[in-house]
Amino acid sequence: MVQLLGPQDRLLRMVESAHPDVDVHVRGNEITLRGPGEQVRAARALVDELLQMTKAGHALGPSDVQASARMLRDEGGPRPSEVMGEAILSSKGKVIRPKTAGQKEYVDAIDENTIVFGIGPAGTGKTYLAMAKAVQALQRREVDRIILTRPAVEAGERLGFLPGTLTDKIDPYLRPLYDALNEMMDPEIVPKLMATGTIEVAPLAYMRGRTLNNSFVVLDEAQNTTPEQMKMFLTRLGFGTRMVVTGDITQVDLPQGASGLRLVTRVLDGIDDIHFSRLTSDDVVRHSLVGRIVDAYSEYDEKRMAARHERDEAAEFANRAERRAAAPRPNGPRDRMPKRGRS
């Protein structure tokens, strides 16, 4: 019961906030719910799911309660205990597992397909879960090595004149991948695995000309690849290799040109053994504000695109009117020359 309630009854307060019309009282090992019948039934379903997860050894946090309440509101969807019950990896006392229905679908797709694209906003766990599956595959000896890569594209800043060697200049782009690796594995083992080539972290440009066999390959920040780079990367696929490509098509930092991630969703859609997982703000597992920020920006972009469409239509209408006004008119009866009489 203590694990369910959380420190200072924090999780209990989360249950109450998810069902504001229900009063929740705890005495000993008993939980009493009072309120409208339908709301009480929904709150009880949430408490039952949370109890089932705590019995399975799941350490609950506020985000787990919020995600569980959201999943239960979607009728016909998977139950929270089913989604969060599957552990991918355990490291340093921390268990990595999917926390939303979208994340569960994404993880299952990685198990079932050779190439998976994880597309969605920041905070949805695209890269983190892909790297966890990569480490899991390595530990199970399903692959011989892990290759993590991302394009070296500045996000607004110019880093080309930083001091140091080429490795020093590239390191800031790859640092998030190193940080995630050190969370999932013993930091003392990671350098040894990198020295032997079992784990490789490299910029995308280093992939050209290679064939990657028996590997688990993760391409991060794929929205910043050009169409040519995306084609180059995907054609590195060798035997016994799985690929996961992650990115957010709303945060393209390319100075010009089309994003390879946007194009590939149209080019490869419908091909067998290639899967596109599209995560949304409902799958954000960071601070609750992140999901609202994502929704606010999406709404702003939709309004901006609608306004641009209206301006384009108005400009096209004006252009057609100008073309009609400038077009030469056919000669009227008064403009015709009089016919000559016969001599």
Kinemage of the C-alpha trace (Angstrom):
@kinemage 1
@onewidth
@group {chain A} dominant
@subgroup {mainchain}
@vectorlist {calphas} color= white
{ca met a 1} P 0.000 0.000 0.000
{ca val a 2} L 2.848 2.373 0.819
{ca gln a 3} L 4.290 1.783 -2.648
{ca leu a 4} L 0.924 2.575 -4.213
{ca leu a 5} L 0.409 5.778 -2.246
{ca gly a 6} L 3.916 7.087 -2.879
{ca pro a 7} L 5.900 9.500 -0.697
{ca gln a 8} L 3.601 11.924 1.129
{ca asp a 9} L 0.618 10.297 -0.652
{ca arg a 10} L 1.796 11.884 -3.905
{ca leu a 11} L 0.421 9.107 -6.112
{ca leu a 12} L -2.859 9.182 -4.250
{ca arg a 13} L -3.145 12.880 -5.079
{ca met a 14} L -2.505 11.998 -8.744
{ca val a 15} L -5.452 9.581 -8.681
{ca glu a 16} L -7.652 12.318 -7.239
{ca ser a 17} L -6.528 14.806 -9.895
{ca ala a 18} L -7.317 12.273 -12.635
{ca his a 19} L -10.848 11.900 -11.178
{ca pro a 20} L -11.674 15.233 -9.497
{ca asp a 21} L -15.281 14.219 -8.734
{ca val a 22} L -14.156 11.271 -6.595
{ca asp a 23} L -13.049 11.532 -2.951
{ca val a 24} L -10.306 9.049 -2.095
{ca his a 25} L -9.758 8.030 1.534
{ca val a 26} L -7.170 5.584 2.854
{ca arg a 27} L -7.289 3.891 6.239
{ca gly a 28} L -4.741 1.170 6.831
{ca asn a 29} L -4.886 -1.154 3.832
{ca glu a 30} L -8.343 -0.017 2.745
{ca ile a 31} L -9.097 2.545 0.037
{ca thr a 32} L -12.555 4.123 -0.035
{ca leu a 33} L -13.880 5.888 -3.127
{ca arg a 34} L -16.916 8.169 -2.949
{ca gly a 35} L -18.589 10.049 -5.774
{ca pro a 36} L -20.777 9.595 -8.865
{ca gly a 37} L -21.102 5.944 -9.860
{ca glu a 38} L -19.438 6.215 -13.251
{ca gln a 39} L -16.533 8.235 -11.880
{ca val a 40} L -16.044 5.823 -8.980
{ca arg a 41} L -15.914 2.865 -11.364
{ca ala a 42} L -13.271 4.644 -13.470
{ca ala a 43} L -11.213 5.531 -10.402
{ca arg a 44} L -11.461 1.959 -9.096
{ca ala a 45} L -10.238 0.618 -12.453
{ca leu a 46} L -7.244 2.943 -12.185
{ca val a 47} L -6.469 1.887 -8.600
{ca asp a 48} L -6.797 -1.803 -9.545
{ca glu a 49} L -4.323 -1.361 -12.412
{ca leu a 50} L -1.867 0.476 -10.169
{ca leu a 51} L -2.126 -2.241 -7.521
{ca gln a 52} L -1.503 -4.920 -10.119
{ca met a 53} L 1.622 -3.113 -11.309
{ca thr a 54} L 2.993 -2.635 -7.788
{ca lys a 55} L 2.485 -6.364 -7.082
{ca ala a 56} L 4.508 -7.090 -10.237
{ca gly a 57} L 7.372 -5.032 -8.809
{ca his a 58} L 6.824 -1.902 -10.873
{ca ala a 59} L 8.077 1.259 -9.120
{ca leu a 60} L 5.334 3.747 -9.849
{ca gly a 61} L 5.856 7.445 -10.483
{ca pro a 62} L 3.488 10.345 -11.189
{ca ser a 63} L 3.920 9.941 -14.952
{ca asp a 64} L 2.845 6.281 -14.657
{ca val a 65} L -0.398 7.300 -12.944
{ca gln a 66} L -1.120 9.942 -15.581
{ca ala a 67} L -0.368 7.533 -18.436
{ca ser a 68} L -2.512 4.814 -16.850
{ca ala a 69} L -5.473 7.164 -16.442
{ca arg a 70} L -5.127 8.269 -20.069
{ca met a 71} L -5.013 4.660 -21.330
{ca leu a 72} L -8.090 3.685 -19.337
{ca arg a 73} L -10.024 6.579 -20.863
{ca asp a 74} L -9.423 5.087 -24.321
{ca glu a 75} L -11.964 2.298 -24.502
{ca gly a 76} L -10.805 -0.800 -26.338
{ca gly a 77} L -7.126 0.016 -25.888
{ca pro a 78} L -4.534 -2.039 -23.992
{ca arg a 79} L -4.579 -2.055 -20.216
{ca pro a 80} L -1.814 -0.177 -18.365
{ca ser a 81} L -0.582 -3.344 -16.662
{ca glu a 82} L -0.150 -4.949 -20.102
{ca val a 83} L 1.688 -1.948 -21.530
{ca met a 84} L 3.985 -1.311 -18.576
{ca gly a 85} L 4.416 -4.918 -17.545
{ca glu a 86} L 7.120 -5.755 -20.094
{ca ala a 87} L 10.621 -4.831 -18.938
{ca ile a 88} L 13.162 -4.238 -21.689
{ca leu a 89} L 16.236 -3.686 -19.570
{ca ser a 90} L 17.280 -3.408 -15.937
{ca ser a 91} L 20.276 -1.267 -15.040
{ca lys a 92} L 21.446 0.293 -11.772
{ca gly a 93} L 18.167 -0.601 -10.111
{ca lys a 94} L 16.207 1.127 -12.857
{ca val a 95} L 13.835 -0.777 -15.131
{ca ile a 96} L 13.324 0.493 -18.676
{ca arg a 97} L 9.925 -0.339 -20.117
{ca pro a 98} L 7.284 1.232 -22.370
{ca lys a 99} L 5.006 3.616 -20.500
{ca thr a 100} L 2.303 4.378 -23.068
{ca ala a 101} L 0.296 2.427 -25.623
{ca gly a 102} L 2.193 4.159 -28.431
{ca gln a 103} L 5.532 3.200 -26.910
{ca lys a 104} L 4.371 -0.421 -26.508
{ca glu a 105} L 3.390 -0.543 -30.191
{ca tyr a 106} L 6.782 0.965 -31.094
{ca val a 107} L 8.737 -1.590 -29.026
{ca asp a 108} L 6.701 -4.489 -30.442
{ca ala a 109} L 7.349 -3.210 -33.968
{ca ile a 110} L 11.120 -3.281 -33.320
{ca asp a 111} L 10.808 -6.963 -32.371
{ca glu a 112} L 8.767 -7.811 -35.452
{ca asn a 113} L 10.366 -5.777 -38.266
{ca thr a 114} L 13.829 -5.318 -39.783
{ca ile a 115} L 13.528 -1.533 -40.199
{ca val a 116} L 11.414 0.637 -37.906
{ca phe a 117} L 10.903 4.396 -38.082
{ca gly a 118} L 10.010 6.064 -34.785
{ca ile a 119} L 8.541 9.471 -35.610
{ca gly a 120} L 7.231 11.840 -32.965
{ca pro a 121} L 7.843 14.911 -30.818
{ca ala a 122} L 10.463 15.362 -28.121
{ca gly a 123} L 10.055 13.354 -24.946
{ca thr a 124} L 8.270 10.349 -26.448
{ca gly a 125} L 11.204 7.985 -25.808
{ca lys a 126} L 11.973 7.274 -29.460
{ca thr a 127} L 15.751 7.114 -29.111
{ca tyr a 128} L 15.874 5.918 -25.511
{ca leu a 129} L 13.693 2.869 -26.161
{ca ala a 130} L 15.534 2.079 -29.401
{ca met a 131} L 18.857 2.122 -27.563
{ca ala a 132} L 17.408 -0.050 -24.788
{ca lys a 133} L 16.331 -2.605 -27.390
{ca ala a 134} L 19.821 -2.431 -28.919
{ca val a 135} L 21.487 -3.152 -25.568
{ca gln a 136} L 18.991 -5.945 -24.928
{ca ala a 137} L 19.774 -7.529 -28.314
{ca leu a 138} L 23.509 -7.349 -27.584
{ca gln a 139} L 23.131 -8.913 -24.139
{ca arg a 140} L 21.039 -11.721 -25.613
{ca arg a 141} L 23.710 -12.253 -28.312
{ca glu a 142} L 21.143 -11.605 -31.044
{ca val a 143} L 23.626 -9.185 -32.664
{ca asp a 144} L 27.403 -8.826 -32.550
{ca arg a 145} L 27.550 -5.054 -32.183
{ca ile a 146} L 25.607 -1.828 -31.708
{ca ile a 147} L 26.052 1.127 -34.047
{ca leu a 148} L 24.636 4.504 -33.003
{ca thr a 149} L 24.733 7.383 -35.450
{ca arg a 150} L 23.250 10.801 -36.097
{ca pro a 151} L 23.826 13.600 -38.622
{ca ala a 152} L 26.139 16.404 -37.506
{ca val a 153} L 23.845 19.374 -38.101
{ca glu a 154} L 23.828 22.504 -35.928
{ca ala a 155} L 20.572 23.407 -34.213
{ca gly a 156} L 20.897 27.129 -34.875
{ca glu a 157} L 24.462 27.502 -33.560
{ca arg a 158} L 27.677 27.372 -35.563
{ca leu a 159} L 30.099 24.896 -34.035
{ca gly a 160} L 32.529 24.462 -36.937
{ca phe a 161} L 35.117 26.846 -35.499
{ca leu a 162} L 35.344 25.125 -32.121
{ca pro a 163} L 38.936 24.247 -31.168
{ca gly a 164} L 40.217 20.695 -31.169
{ca thr a 165} L 40.429 17.694 -33.452
{ca leu a 166} L 37.669 16.385 -35.691
{ca thr a 167} L 36.601 14.050 -32.864
{ca asp a 168} L 36.395 17.007 -30.469
{ca lys a 169} L 34.189 18.921 -32.911
{ca ile a 170} L 31.856 15.977 -33.509
{ca asp a 171} L 31.554 14.933 -29.859
{ca pro a 172} L 28.845 17.510 -28.915
{ca tyr a 173} L 26.508 16.017 -31.530
{ca leu a 174} L 26.991 12.475 -30.193
{ca arg a 175} L 26.990 13.285 -26.464
{ca pro a 176} L 23.276 12.398 -25.938
{ca leu a 177} L 23.982 8.898 -27.247
{ca tyr a 178} L 26.926 8.456 -24.877
{ca asp a 179} L 24.807 9.661 -21.949
{ca ala a 180} L 22.040 7.157 -22.708
{ca leu a 181} L 24.565 4.335 -23.049
{ca asn a 182} L 26.071 5.125 -19.656
{ca glu a 183} L 22.589 5.002 -18.109
{ca met a 184} L 21.871 1.568 -19.539
{ca met a 185} L 25.251 -0.088 -19.029
{ca asp a 186} L 28.112 0.000 -16.560
{ca pro a 187} L 30.124 3.150 -17.461
{ca glu a 188} L 33.316 1.176 -16.932
{ca ile a 189} L 32.305 -1.439 -19.519
{ca val a 190} L 31.193 1.004 -22.229
{ca pro a 191} L 34.725 2.283 -23.090
{ca lys a 192} L 35.990 -1.308 -23.371
{ca leu a 193} L 33.151 -2.285 -25.708
{ca met a 194} L 33.816 0.823 -27.788
{ca ala a 195} L 37.533 0.043 -27.945
{ca thr a 196} L 36.796 -3.436 -29.334
{ca gly a 197} L 34.221 -2.116 -31.808
{ca thr a 198} L 31.307 -3.889 -30.127
{ca ile a 199} L 29.704 -0.480 -29.642
{ca glu a 200} L 30.290 2.256 -32.188
{ca val a 201} L 29.072 5.837 -31.942
{ca ala a 202} L 29.772 7.801 -35.111
{ca pro a 203} L 28.388 10.608 -37.280
{ca leu a 204} L 26.254 9.580 -40.226
{ca ala a 205} L 28.896 10.566 -42.775
{ca tyr a 206} L 31.077 7.682 -41.528
{ca met a 207} L 28.484 5.124 -42.697
{ca arg a 208} L 29.101 5.639 -46.426
{ca gly a 209} L 30.576 2.665 -48.255
{ca arg a 210} L 29.945 0.174 -45.433
{ca thr a 211} L 27.801 -2.955 -45.190
{ca leu a 212} L 26.504 -3.519 -41.667
{ca asn a 213} L 26.006 -7.213 -40.823
{ca asn a 214} L 24.783 -8.750 -37.548
{ca ser a 215} L 24.287 -5.308 -36.024
{ca phe a 216} L 21.645 -3.250 -34.287
{ca val a 217} L 21.815 0.197 -35.867
{ca val a 218} L 20.079 3.312 -34.513
{ca leu a 219} L 19.932 6.523 -36.559
{ca asp a 220} L 18.947 9.419 -34.307
{ca glu a 221} L 17.776 12.928 -35.319
{ca ala a 222} L 16.893 11.561 -38.752
{ca gln a 223} L 14.830 14.645 -39.608
{ca asn a 224} L 18.177 16.338 -40.305
{ca thr a 225} L 19.200 13.881 -43.000
{ca thr a 226} L 18.916 14.796 -46.660
{ca pro a 227} L 17.074 12.375 -48.976
{ca glu a 228} L 20.456 11.260 -50.324
{ca gln a 229} L 21.804 10.575 -46.827
{ca met a 230} L 18.697 8.616 -45.864
{ca lys a 231} L 18.999 6.427 -48.953
{ca met a 232} L 22.710 5.919 -48.244
{ca phe a 233} L 22.010 4.886 -44.660
{ca leu a 234} L 19.190 2.457 -45.410
{ca thr a 235} L 21.214 0.724 -48.122
{ca arg a 236} L 23.931 -0.124 -45.548
{ca leu a 237} L 21.578 -2.875 -44.308
{ca gly a 238} L 23.299 -6.267 -44.184
{ca phe a 239} L 22.355 -9.777 -43.093
{ca gly a 240} L 21.235 -10.231 -39.495
{ca thr a 241} L 20.923 -6.480 -38.977
{ca arg a 242} L 18.045 -4.452 -37.566
{ca met a 243} L 17.670 -0.714 -38.011
{ca val a 244} L 15.708 1.872 -36.029
{ca val a 245} L 15.411 5.406 -37.399
{ca thr a 246} L 14.136 8.105 -35.039
{ca gly a 247} L 13.262 11.749 -35.576
{ca asp a 248} L 10.833 14.620 -35.183
{ca ile a 249} L 9.748 16.057 -38.528
{ca thr a 250} L 8.618 19.288 -36.819
{ca gln a 251} L 12.196 20.146 -35.751
{ca val a 252} L 14.220 20.162 -38.976
{ca asp a 253} L 17.517 22.067 -38.669
{ca leu a 254} L 18.671 21.627 -42.276
{ca pro a 255} L 19.729 24.980 -43.762
{ca gln a 256} L 17.909 24.203 -46.988
{ca gly a 257} L 16.385 21.348 -48.915
{ca ala a 258} L 13.939 18.588 -48.035
{ca ser a 259} L 14.214 16.310 -45.017
{ca gly a 260} L 15.036 12.709 -45.829
{ca leu a 261} L 12.754 11.551 -43.010
{ca arg a 262} L 9.757 13.361 -44.465
{ca leu a 263} L 10.399 11.913 -47.913
{ca val a 264} L 10.975 8.338 -46.760
{ca thr a 265} L 7.520 8.163 -45.169
{ca arg a 266} L 6.084 8.462 -48.675
{ca val a 267} L 8.684 6.430 -50.571
{ca leu a 268} L 8.749 3.325 -48.335
{ca asp a 269} L 5.195 3.351 -46.995
{ca gly a 270} L 3.556 -0.068 -47.402
{ca ile a 271} L 6.747 -2.092 -47.928
{ca asp a 272} L 6.769 -5.365 -46.010
{ca asp a 273} L 9.156 -5.622 -43.010
{ca ile a 274} L 9.363 -1.812 -42.753
{ca his a 275} L 7.207 -0.199 -40.078
{ca phe a 276} L 6.398 3.432 -39.269
{ca ser a 277} L 5.530 4.119 -35.620
{ca arg a 278} L 4.044 7.573 -35.123
{ca leu a 279} L 4.151 8.795 -31.540
{ca thr a 280} L 2.166 11.802 -30.328
{ca ser a 281} L 1.994 14.156 -27.367
{ca asp a 282} L 0.061 11.403 -25.540
{ca asp a 283} L 3.315 9.399 -25.505
{ca val a 284} L 5.431 12.134 -23.902
{ca val a 285} L 6.936 10.766 -20.692
{ca arg a 286} L 8.848 13.853 -19.590
{ca his a 287} L 7.373 16.650 -17.487
{ca ser a 288} L 3.643 17.052 -18.132
{ca leu a 289} L 4.343 20.532 -19.513
{ca val a 290} L 6.259 19.000 -22.440
{ca gly a 291} L 3.101 17.417 -23.819
{ca arg a 292} L 1.220 20.701 -23.550
{ca ile a 293} L 4.110 22.560 -25.208
{ca val a 294} L 4.054 20.064 -28.095
{ca asp a 295} L 0.293 20.504 -28.519
{ca ala a 296} L 0.590 24.307 -28.393
{ca tyr a 297} L 3.238 24.340 -31.120
{ca ser a 298} L 1.226 21.898 -33.251
{ca glu a 299} L -1.851 24.126 -32.950
{ca tyr a 300} L 0.241 27.188 -33.836
{ca asp a 301} L 1.717 25.442 -36.897
{ca glu a 302} L -1.739 24.346 -38.078
{ca lys a 303} L -3.067 27.914 -37.792
{ca arg a 304} L -0.011 29.260 -39.596
{ca met a 305} L -0.388 26.731 -42.419
{ca ala a 306} L -4.100 27.540 -42.724
{ca ala a 307} L -3.336 31.290 -42.892
{ca arg a 308} L -0.631 30.681 -45.486
{ca his a 309} L -3.060 28.602 -47.545
{ca glu a 310} L -5.615 31.431 -47.429
{ca arg a 311} L -2.978 33.977 -48.500
{ca asp a 312} L -1.865 31.759 -51.366
{ca glu a 313} L -5.448 31.321 -52.555
{ca ala a 314} L -6.084 35.087 -52.355
{ca ala a 315} L -2.866 35.814 -54.275
{ca glu a 316} L -3.769 33.253 -56.948
{ca phe a 317} L -7.247 34.788 -57.303
{ca ala a 318} L -5.704 38.262 -57.669
{ca asn a 319} L -3.205 36.999 -60.252
{ca arg a 320} L -5.985 35.432 -62.313
{ca ala a 321} L -7.930 38.689 -62.182
{ca glu a 322} L -4.869 40.671 -63.340
{ca arg a 323} L -4.237 38.232 -66.179
{ca arg a 324} L -7.845 38.551 -67.339
{ca ala a 325} L -7.646 42.349 -67.194
{ca ala a 326} L -4.379 42.437 -69.164
{ca ala a 327} L -5.486 39.994 -71.853
{ca pro a 328} L -6.268 41.628 -75.283
{ca arg a 329} L -9.970 41.863 -75.972
{ca pro a 330} L -11.442 40.677 -79.281
{ca asn a 331} L -12.268 43.459 -81.746
{ca gly a 332} L -15.826 44.689 -81.475
{ca pro a 333} L -18.080 45.756 -84.383
{ca arg a 334} L -16.916 49.392 -84.197
{ca asp a 335} L -13.268 48.416 -84.481
{ca arg a 336} L -13.698 46.599 -87.794
{ca met a 337} L -12.490 48.238 -91.009
{ca pro a 338} L -15.282 49.008 -93.521
{ca lys a 339} L -15.455 46.617 -96.422
{ca arg a 340} L -14.327 47.888 -99.788
{ca gly a 341} L -16.891 48.027 -102.496
{ca arg a 342} L -16.408 46.155 -105.758
{ca ser a 343} L -14.929 48.138 -108.659
